[in-house]
Amino acid sequence: QVQLAESGGGLAQPGGSLRLSCAASGSIVSISAMGWFRQAPGKQRELVAIIIAGGNTNYADSVKDRFTISRDHAKNTVYLQMNSLKPEDTAVYYCNSMILGRSFWGQGTQVTVSS
């Protein structure tokens, strides 16, 4: 089994920054991709950013040029640096990892952007 532990959520003012971390542990053989999704109240869960094993990244249009995803292979950890935060970024952020064709999810961390 694989466990994903997220941290770094909280309250930020518009224009501010937060950094999310997600550490994978357990039966990790080969991680194909790690990413971040978010779900705002009353909305569907959506992809925010993803980084695949080769290092390629992909971002939702709404966060391009503001968010940066990165990964520390040695620590099996993925980060999401969020800058220029907007109130519409408020959501529960979930870490996801694809390992040998299986998808694993973290418990989610709340990000609230408000003045």
N, CA, C and O atoms as a GROMACS GRO file, in nm:
protein
  460
    1GLN      N    1   0.084  -0.120   0.000
    1GLN     CA    2   0.000   0.000   0.000
    1GLN      C    3   0.088   0.125   0.000
    1GLN      O    4   0.202   0.122   0.044
    2VAL      N    5   0.031   0.232  -0.050
    2VAL     CA    6   0.102   0.359  -0.061
    2VAL      C    7   0.028   0.465   0.017
    2VAL      O    8  -0.095   0.474   0.009
    3GLN      N    9   0.099   0.544   0.090
    3GLN     CA   10   0.040   0.655   0.164
    3GLN      C   11   0.097   0.787   0.112
    3GLN      O   12   0.216   0.798   0.085
    4LEU      N   13   0.010   0.886   0.100
    4LEU     CA   14   0.050   1.020   0.058
    4LEU      C   15   0.015   1.117   0.170
    4LEU      O   16  -0.100   1.126   0.213
    5ALA      N   17   0.116   1.188   0.217
    5ALA     CA   18   0.097   1.281   0.328
    5ALA      C   19   0.118   1.423   0.279
    5ALA      O   20   0.229   1.461   0.240
    6GLU      N   21   0.012   1.502   0.280
    6GLU     CA   22   0.017   1.640   0.233
    6GLU      C   23   0.039   1.735   0.349
    6GLU      O   24   0.002   1.707   0.463
    7SER      N   25   0.099   1.847   0.318
    7SER     CA   26   0.117   1.953   0.417
    7SER      C   27   0.133   2.086   0.345
    7SER      O   28   0.159   2.091   0.225
    8GLY      N   29   0.116   2.193   0.420
    8GLY     CA   30   0.143   2.326   0.366
    8GLY      C   31   0.022   2.409   0.333
    8GLY      O   32   0.037   2.525   0.294
    9GLY      N   33  -0.097   2.356   0.349
    9GLY     CA   34  -0.216   2.436   0.322
    9GLY      C   35  -0.236   2.540   0.431
    9GLY      O   36  -0.164   2.543   0.531
   10GLY      N   37  -0.335   2.625   0.410
   10GLY     CA   38  -0.365   2.727   0.509
   10GLY      C   39  -0.432   2.847   0.448
   10GLY      O   40  -0.493   2.839   0.341
   11LEU      N   41  -0.420   2.958   0.516
   11LEU     CA   42  -0.483   3.083   0.474
   11LEU      C   43  -0.378   3.176   0.414
   11LEU      O   44  -0.270   3.195   0.470
   12ALA      N   45  -0.411   3.234   0.300
   12ALA     CA   46  -0.323   3.331   0.237
   12ALA      C   47  -0.406   3.448   0.186
   12ALA      O   48  -0.524   3.434   0.155
   13GLN      N   49  -0.344   3.562   0.179
   13GLN     CA   50  -0.411   3.679   0.124
   13GLN      C   51  -0.400   3.678  -0.028
   13GLN      O   52  -0.306   3.620  -0.082
   14PRO      N   53  -0.492   3.741  -0.096
   14PRO     CA   54  -0.478   3.754  -0.241
   14PRO      C   55  -0.342   3.814  -0.277
   14PRO      O   56  -0.299   3.913  -0.219
   15GLY      N   57  -0.277   3.752  -0.375
   15GLY     CA   58  -0.144   3.795  -0.413
   15GLY      C   59  -0.034   3.726  -0.336
   15GLY      O   60   0.084   3.741  -0.368
   16GLY      N   61  -0.070   3.651  -0.234
   16GLY     CA   62   0.027   3.583  -0.151
   16GLY      C   63   0.072   3.450  -0.209
   16GLY      O   64   0.038   3.415  -0.322
   17SER      N   65   0.149   3.376  -0.128
   17SER     CA   66   0.205   3.249  -0.173
   17SER      C   67   0.188   3.142  -0.066
   17SER      O   68   0.183   3.170   0.054
   18LEU      N   69   0.180   3.020  -0.113
   18LEU     CA   70   0.183   2.902  -0.028
   18LEU      C   71   0.259   2.793  -0.100
   18LEU      O   72   0.267   2.792  -0.223
   19ARG      N   73   0.314   2.701  -0.022
   19ARG     CA   74   0.384   2.587  -0.082
   19ARG      C   75   0.327   2.459  -0.022
   19ARG      O   76   0.330   2.440   0.100
   20LEU      N   77   0.276   2.374  -0.108
   20LEU     CA   78   0.225   2.244  -0.065
   20LEU      C   79   0.331   2.137  -0.087
   20LEU      O   80   0.409   2.143  -0.182
   21SER      N   81   0.332   2.040   0.004
   21SER     CA   82   0.422   1.926  -0.008
   21SER      C   83   0.341   1.798   0.002
   21SER      O   84   0.238   1.793   0.069
   22CYS      N   85   0.389   1.695  -0.065
   22CYS     CA   86   0.324   1.564  -0.059
   22CYS      C   87   0.433   1.458  -0.062
   22CYS      O   88   0.505   1.444  -0.161
   23ALA      N   89   0.443   1.384   0.047
   23ALA     CA   90   0.543   1.279   0.056
   23ALA      C   91   0.478   1.142   0.043
   23ALA      O   92   0.381   1.112   0.113
   24ALA      N   93   0.531   1.061  -0.046
   24ALA     CA   94   0.480   0.926  -0.067
   24ALA      C   95   0.563   0.828   0.014
   24ALA      O   96   0.686   0.839   0.022
   25SER      N   97   0.494   0.731   0.074
   25SER     CA   98   0.564   0.628   0.151
   25SER      C   99   0.490   0.497   0.134
   25SER      O  100   0.376   0.493   0.088
   26GLY      N  101   0.557   0.387   0.172
   26GLY     CA  102   0.494   0.256   0.162
   26GLY      C  103   0.557   0.174   0.052
   26GLY      O  104   0.678   0.179   0.030
   27SER      N  105   0.474   0.098  -0.018
   27SER     CA  106   0.522   0.006  -0.122
   27SER      C  107   0.541   0.079  -0.254
   27SER      O  108   0.465   0.061  -0.349
   28ILE      N  109   0.645   0.161  -0.257
   28ILE     CA  110   0.671   0.241  -0.377
   28ILE      C  111   0.772   0.168  -0.463
   28ILE      O  112   0.888   0.151  -0.425
   29VAL      N  113   0.727   0.125  -0.580
   29VAL     CA  114   0.816   0.056  -0.673
   29VAL      C  115   0.862   0.151  -0.782
   29VAL      O  116   0.982   0.171  -0.804
   30SER      N  117   0.766   0.210  -0.848
   30SER     CA  118   0.798   0.303  -0.955
   30SER      C  119   0.683   0.401  -0.968
   30SER      O  120   0.570   0.363  -0.996
   31ILE      N  121   0.713   0.527  -0.949
   31ILE     CA  122   0.611   0.630  -0.959
   31ILE      C  123   0.608   0.684  -1.102
   31ILE      O  124   0.707   0.739  -1.150
   32SER      N  125   0.495   0.668  -1.168
   32SER     CA  126   0.483   0.715  -1.306
   32SER      C  127   0.460   0.865  -1.312
   32SER      O  128   0.513   0.934  -1.399
   33ALA      N  129   0.382   0.913  -1.218
   33ALA     CA  130   0.348   1.055  -1.218
   33ALA      C  131   0.300   1.095  -1.080
   33ALA      O  132   0.247   1.013  -1.005
   34MET      N  133   0.318   1.221  -1.048
   34MET     CA  134   0.262   1.278  -0.926
   34MET      C  135   0.198   1.410  -0.963
   34MET      O  136   0.246   1.483  -1.050
   35GLY      N  137   0.091   1.440  -0.896
   35GLY     CA  138   0.022   1.564  -0.932
   35GLY      C  139  -0.064   1.617  -0.820
   35GLY      O  140  -0.078   1.557  -0.713
   36TRP      N  141  -0.122   1.732  -0.848
   36TRP     CA  142  -0.213   1.799  -0.756
   36TRP      C  143  -0.345   1.825  -0.824
   36TRP      O  144  -0.350   1.871  -0.938
   37PHE      N  145  -0.451   1.795  -0.754
   37PHE     CA  146  -0.587   1.825  -0.796
   37PHE      C  147  -0.649   1.914  -0.690
   37PHE      O  148  -0.599   1.922  -0.578
   38ARG      N  149  -0.756   1.978  -0.723
   38ARG     CA  150  -0.828   2.057  -0.623
   38ARG      C  151  -0.977   2.047  -0.645
   38ARG      O  152  -1.025   2.021  -0.755
   39GLN      N  153  -1.050   2.068  -0.536
   39GLN     CA  154  -1.196   2.064  -0.542
   39GLN      C  155  -1.252   2.176  -0.456
   39GLN      O  156  -1.234   2.179  -0.334
   40ALA      N  157  -1.319   2.268  -0.522
   40ALA     CA  158  -1.385   2.378  -0.453
   40ALA      C  159  -1.528   2.336  -0.418
   40ALA      O  160  -1.582   2.246  -0.482
   41PRO      N  161  -1.588   2.399  -0.319
   41PRO     CA  162  -1.725   2.362  -0.280
   41PRO      C  163  -1.821   2.369  -0.398
   41PRO      O  164  -1.826   2.470  -0.468
   42GLY      N  165  -1.896   2.262  -0.418
   42GLY     CA  166  -1.994   2.259  -0.525
   42GLY      C  167  -1.939   2.236  -0.663
   42GLY      O  168  -2.012   2.242  -0.762
   43LYS      N  169  -1.808   2.211  -0.672
   43LYS     CA  170  -1.746   2.190  -0.802
   43LYS      C  171  -1.681   2.053  -0.809
   43LYS      O  172  -1.656   1.989  -0.707
   44GLN      N  173  -1.653   2.010  -0.932
   44GLN     CA  174  -1.585   1.883  -0.949
   44GLN      C  175  -1.436   1.898  -0.922
   44GLN      O  176  -1.380   2.007  -0.933
   45ARG      N  177  -1.374   1.786  -0.887
   45ARG     CA  178  -1.230   1.786  -0.869
   45ARG      C  179  -1.163   1.809  -1.004
   45ARG      O  180  -1.203   1.751  -1.105
   46GLU      N  181  -1.061   1.896  -1.004
   46GLU     CA  182  -0.994   1.928  -1.128
   46GLU      C  183  -0.843   1.917  -1.113
   46GLU      O  184  -0.788   1.934  -1.004
   47LEU      N  185  -0.777   1.888  -1.226
   47LEU     CA  186  -0.633   1.881  -1.228
   47LEU      C  187  -0.575   2.022  -1.214
   47LEU      O  188  -0.620   2.115  -1.281
   48VAL      N  189  -0.475   2.036  -1.128
   48VAL     CA  190  -0.404   2.162  -1.115
   48VAL      C  191  -0.271   2.154  -1.187
   48VAL      O  192  -0.239   2.238  -1.270
   49ALA      N  193  -0.193   2.051  -1.154
   49ALA     CA  194  -0.060   2.035  -1.214
   49ALA      C  195  -0.016   1.891  -1.198
   49ALA      O  196  -0.055   1.823  -1.104
   50ILE      N  197   0.065   1.846  -1.293
   50ILE     CA  198   0.114   1.710  -1.288
   50ILE      C  199   0.257   1.708  -1.339
   50ILE      O  200   0.294   1.785  -1.428
   51ILE      N  201   0.338   1.618  -1.283
   51ILE     CA  202   0.475   1.598  -1.328
   51ILE      C  203   0.495   1.449  -1.347
   51ILE      O  204   0.468   1.369  -1.257
   52ILE      N  205   0.543   1.411  -1.466
   52ILE     CA  206   0.561   1.271  -1.494
   52ILE      C  207   0.706   1.230  -1.468
   52ILE      O  208   0.792   1.314  -1.438
   53ALA      N  209   0.732   1.101  -1.479
   53ALA     CA  210   0.862   1.048  -1.440
   53ALA      C  211   0.977   1.114  -1.515
   53ALA      O  212   1.084   1.134  -1.458
   54GLY      N  213   0.956   1.148  -1.640
   54GLY     CA  214   1.063   1.208  -1.719
   54GLY      C  215   1.087   1.355  -1.687
   54GLY      O  216   1.184   1.414  -1.735
   55GLY      N  217   1.001   1.413  -1.607
   55GLY     CA  218   1.016   1.552  -1.569
   55GLY      C  219   0.925   1.650  -1.639
   55GLY      O  220   0.920   1.767  -1.603
   56ASN      N  221   0.852   1.602  -1.740
   56ASN     CA  222   0.758   1.691  -1.808
   56ASN      C  223   0.645   1.730  -1.713
   56ASN      O  224   0.602   1.652  -1.628
   57THR      N  225   0.598   1.852  -1.732
   57THR     CA  226   0.491   1.903  -1.647
   57THR      C  227   0.374   1.952  -1.730
   57THR      O  228   0.388   1.984  -1.848
   58ASN      N  229   0.259   1.958  -1.667
   58ASN     CA  230   0.140   2.010  -1.732
   58ASN      C  231   0.058   2.084  -1.628
   58ASN      O  232   0.048   2.040  -1.513
   59TYR      N  233   0.000   2.197  -1.667
   59TYR     CA  234  -0.074   2.281  -1.574
   59TYR      C  235  -0.212   2.314  -1.628
   59TYR      O  236  -0.234   2.322  -1.749
   60ALA      N  237  -0.304   2.333  -1.537
   60ALA     CA  238  -0.433   2.389  -1.577
   60ALA      C  239  -0.411   2.532  -1.624
   60ALA      O  240  -0.325   2.603  -1.572
   61ASP      N  241  -0.487   2.574  -1.723
   61ASP     CA  242  -0.470   2.710  -1.776
   61ASP      C  243  -0.485   2.816  -1.666
   61ASP      O  244  -0.419   2.920  -1.670
   62SER      N  245  -0.570   2.788  -1.570
   62SER     CA  246  -0.599   2.887  -1.466
   62SER      C  247  -0.483   2.912  -1.371
   62SER      O  248  -0.483   3.011  -1.299
   63VAL      N  249  -0.384   2.823  -1.371
   63VAL     CA  250  -0.272   2.839  -1.278
   63VAL      C  251  -0.140   2.858  -1.348
   63VAL      O  252  -0.038   2.882  -1.283
   64LYS      N  253  -0.138   2.849  -1.480
   64LYS     CA  254  -0.012   2.867  -1.554
   64LYS      C  255   0.051   3.001  -1.521
   64LYS      O  256  -0.018   3.102  -1.507
   65ASP      N  257   0.182   2.999  -1.509
   65ASP     CA  258   0.262   3.118  -1.477
   65ASP      C  259   0.247   3.164  -1.333
   65ASP      O  260   0.309   3.263  -1.293
   66ARG      N  261   0.165   3.094  -1.254
   66ARG     CA  262   0.152   3.128  -1.112
   66ARG      C  263   0.196   3.014  -1.022
   66ARG      O  264   0.255   3.035  -0.916
   67PHE      N  265   0.167   2.891  -1.065
   67PHE     CA  266   0.200   2.773  -0.986
   67PHE      C  267   0.315   2.698  -1.051
   67PHE      O  268   0.329   2.698  -1.174
   68THR      N  269   0.397   2.634  -0.968
   68THR     CA  270   0.507   2.551  -1.019
   68THR      C  271   0.509   2.419  -0.944
   68THR      O  272   0.512   2.416  -0.820
   69ILE      N  273   0.507   2.310  -1.019
   69ILE     CA  274   0.516   2.178  -0.959
   69ILE      C  275   0.659   2.128  -0.974
   69ILE      O  276   0.723   2.148  -1.078
   70SER      N  277   0.709   2.062  -0.870
   70SER     CA  278   0.843   2.006  -0.875
   70SER      C  279   0.846   1.878  -0.791
   70SER      O  280   0.755   1.851  -0.713
   71ARG      N  281   0.952   1.802  -0.810
   71ARG     CA  282   0.958   1.672  -0.743
   71ARG      C  283   1.100   1.643  -0.697
   71ARG      O  284   1.197   1.669  -0.768
   72ASP      N  285   1.110   1.588  -0.578
   72ASP     CA  286   1.235   1.540  -0.522
   72ASP      C  287   1.229   1.388  -0.528
   72ASP      O  288   1.163   1.325  -0.445
   73HIS      N  289   1.299   1.328  -0.625
   73HIS     CA  290   1.291   1.183  -0.644
   73HIS      C  291   1.345   1.108  -0.522
   73HIS      O  292   1.290   1.006  -0.482
   74ALA      N  293   1.451   1.159  -0.462
   74ALA     CA  294   1.512   1.090  -0.350
   74ALA      C  295   1.418   1.082  -0.230
   74ALA      O  296   1.422   0.986  -0.153
   75LYS      N  297   1.334   1.183  -0.215
   75LYS     CA  298   1.241   1.188  -0.102
   75LYS      C  299   1.100   1.143  -0.140
   75LYS      O  300   1.011   1.142  -0.056
   76ASN      N  301   1.081   1.106  -0.268
   76ASN     CA  302   0.947   1.069  -0.315
   76ASN      C  303   0.845   1.176  -0.276
   76ASN      O  304   0.735   1.147  -0.228
   77THR      N  305   0.884   1.299  -0.297
   77THR     CA  306   0.801   1.412  -0.255
   77THR      C  307   0.776   1.504  -0.374
   77THR      O  308   0.865   1.529  -0.456
   78VAL      N  309   0.654   1.552  -0.382
   78VAL     CA  310   0.618   1.649  -0.486
   78VAL      C  311   0.573   1.777  -0.418
   78VAL      O  312   0.509   1.775  -0.313
   79TYR      N  313   0.608   1.889  -0.479
   79TYR     CA  314   0.577   2.020  -0.424
   79TYR      C  315   0.491   2.099  -0.522
   79TYR      O  316   0.496   2.077  -0.643
   80LEU      N  317   0.413   2.189  -0.466
   80LEU     CA  318   0.338   2.283  -0.549
   80LEU      C  319   0.359   2.422  -0.492
   80LEU      O  320   0.305   2.457  -0.387
   81GLN      N  321   0.439   2.501  -0.561
   81GLN     CA  322   0.461   2.640  -0.522
   81GLN      C  323   0.353   2.725  -0.584
   81GLN      O  324   0.342   2.730  -0.707
   82MET      N  325   0.274   2.790  -0.502
   82MET     CA  326   0.161   2.869  -0.550
   82MET      C  327   0.187   3.017  -0.521
   82MET      O  328   0.194   3.058  -0.405
   83ASN      N  329   0.201   3.095  -0.625
   83ASN     CA  330   0.224   3.238  -0.613
   83ASN      C  331   0.106   3.316  -0.671
   83ASN      O  332   0.023   3.260  -0.742
   84SER      N  333   0.101   3.442  -0.639
   84SER     CA  334  -0.005   3.529  -0.690
   84SER      C  335  -0.142   3.466  -0.670
   84SER      O  336  -0.224   3.462  -0.762
   85LEU      N  337  -0.165   3.419  -0.552
   85LEU     CA  338  -0.290   3.347  -0.523
   85LEU      C  339  -0.411   3.438  -0.539
   85LEU      O  340  -0.406   3.558  -0.512
   86LYS      N  341  -0.519   3.376  -0.584
   86LYS     CA  342  -0.646   3.445  -0.606
   86LYS      C  343  -0.754   3.379  -0.521
   86LYS      O  344  -0.742   3.261  -0.487
   87PRO      N  345  -0.859   3.451  -0.487
   87PRO     CA  346  -0.968   3.390  -0.410
   87PRO      C  347  -1.024   3.265  -0.478
   87PRO      O  348  -1.068   3.171  -0.411
   88GLU      N  349  -1.022   3.262  -0.610
   88GLU     CA  350  -1.076   3.145  -0.681
   88GLU      C  351  -0.984   3.023  -0.671
   88GLU      O  352  -1.021   2.915  -0.717
   89ASP      N  353  -0.868   3.039  -0.612
   89ASP     CA  354  -0.781   2.924  -0.586
   89ASP      C  355  -0.822   2.850  -0.458
   89ASP      O  356  -0.769   2.744  -0.428
   90THR      N  357  -0.916   2.906  -0.385
   90THR     CA  358  -0.964   2.843  -0.262
   90THR      C  359  -1.026   2.708  -0.293
   90THR      O  360  -1.118   2.698  -0.375
   91ALA      N  361  -0.976   2.604  -0.227
   91ALA     CA  362  -1.023   2.468  -0.252
   91ALA      C  363  -0.949   2.373  -0.158
   91ALA      O  364  -0.854   2.412  -0.090
   92VAL      N  365  -0.994   2.250  -0.157
   92VAL     CA  366  -0.916   2.143  -0.095
   92VAL      C  367  -0.824   2.087  -0.204
   92VAL      O  368  -0.870   2.049  -0.311
   93TYR      N  369  -0.696   2.083  -0.174
   93TYR     CA  370  -0.597   2.035  -0.269
   93TYR      C  371  -0.558   1.892  -0.234
   93TYR      O  372  -0.524   1.862  -0.119
   94TYR      N  373  -0.563   1.806  -0.334
   94TYR     CA  374  -0.533   1.665  -0.316
   94TYR      C  375  -0.409   1.626  -0.395
   94TYR      O  376  -0.393   1.662  -0.512
   95CYS      N  377  -0.323   1.551  -0.330
   95CYS     CA  378  -0.206   1.494  -0.398
   95CYS      C  379  -0.248   1.361  -0.460
   95CYS      O  380  -0.327   1.286  -0.403
   96ASN      N  381  -0.193   1.332  -0.577
   96ASN     CA  382  -0.221   1.207  -0.646
   96ASN      C  383  -0.091   1.148  -0.698
   96ASN      O  384  -0.001   1.219  -0.741
   97SER      N  385  -0.083   1.015  -0.692
   97SER     CA  386   0.034   0.947  -0.745
   97SER      C  387  -0.010   0.824  -0.824
   97SER      O  388  -0.096   0.747  -0.780
   98MET      N  389   0.051   0.808  -0.939
   98MET     CA  390   0.027   0.690  -1.022
   98MET      C  391   0.145   0.596  -1.008
   98MET      O  392   0.258   0.631  -1.041
   99ILE      N  393   0.117   0.476  -0.958
   99ILE     CA  394   0.221   0.377  -0.935
   99ILE      C  395   0.174   0.244  -0.993
   99ILE      O  396   0.074   0.187  -0.949
  100LEU      N  397   0.247   0.197  -1.094
  100LEU     CA  398   0.216   0.069  -1.159
  100LEU      C  399   0.068   0.062  -1.198
  100LEU      O  400   0.001  -0.039  -1.175
  101GLY      N  401   0.019   0.170  -1.257
  101GLY     CA  402  -0.117   0.172  -1.307
  101GLY      C  403  -0.224   0.197  -1.204
  101GLY      O  404  -0.343   0.202  -1.238
  102ARG      N  405  -0.186   0.213  -1.080
  102ARG     CA  406  -0.284   0.240  -0.975
  102ARG      C  407  -0.272   0.385  -0.930
  102ARG      O  408  -0.164   0.444  -0.928
  103SER      N  409  -0.387   0.440  -0.894
  103SER     CA  410  -0.394   0.580  -0.851
  103SER      C  411  -0.412   0.587  -0.700
  103SER      O  412  -0.499   0.520  -0.644
  104PHE      N  413  -0.331   0.667  -0.637
  104PHE     CA  414  -0.340   0.685  -0.492
  104PHE      C  415  -0.364   0.832  -0.461
  104PHE      O  416  -0.316   0.921  -0.532
  105TRP      N  417  -0.441   0.857  -0.354
  105TRP     CA  418  -0.478   0.994  -0.318
  105TRP      C  419  -0.439   1.025  -0.175
  105TRP      O  420  -0.442   0.939  -0.087
  106GLY      N  421  -0.403   1.149  -0.153
  106GLY     CA  422  -0.384   1.198  -0.018
  106GLY      C  423  -0.517   1.237   0.043
  106GLY      O  424  -0.621   1.229  -0.023
  107GLN      N  425  -0.513   1.280   0.167
  107GLN     CA  426  -0.636   1.312   0.240
  107GLN      C  427  -0.686   1.453   0.208
  107GLN      O  428  -0.800   1.487   0.240
  108GLY      N  429  -0.603   1.533   0.146
  108GLY     CA  430  -0.642   1.669   0.109
  108GLY      C  431  -0.597   1.771   0.211
  108GLY      O  432  -0.591   1.743   0.331
  109THR      N  433  -0.566   1.890   0.162
  109THR     CA  434  -0.529   2.000   0.250
  109THR      C  435  -0.602   2.126   0.202
  109THR      O  436  -0.606   2.156   0.083
  110GLN      N  437  -0.657   2.199   0.297
  110GLN     CA  438  -0.738   2.316   0.263
  110GLN      C  439  -0.648   2.436   0.233
  110GLN      O  440  -0.556   2.468   0.309
  111VAL      N  441  -0.678   2.502   0.122
  111VAL     CA  442  -0.615   2.629   0.087
  111VAL      C  443  -0.726   2.733   0.077
  111VAL      O  444  -0.820   2.718   0.000
  112THR      N  445  -0.713   2.839   0.155
  112THR     CA  446  -0.811   2.946   0.154
  112THR      C  447  -0.740   3.077   0.123
  112THR      O  448  -0.644   3.115   0.189
  113VAL      N  449  -0.788   3.145   0.021
  113VAL     CA  450  -0.732   3.274  -0.020
  113VAL      C  451  -0.837   3.381   0.006
  113VAL      O  452  -0.941   3.387  -0.060
  114SER      N  453  -0.807   3.465   0.104
  114SER     CA  454  -0.904   3.565   0.145
  114SER      C  455  -0.833   3.678   0.216
  114SER      O  456  -0.732   3.658   0.282
  115SER      N  457  -0.888   3.798   0.202
  115SER     CA  458  -0.834   3.913   0.272
  115SER      C  459  -0.907   3.932   0.405
  115SER      O  460  -0.876   4.025   0.480
   0.00000   0.00000   0.00000
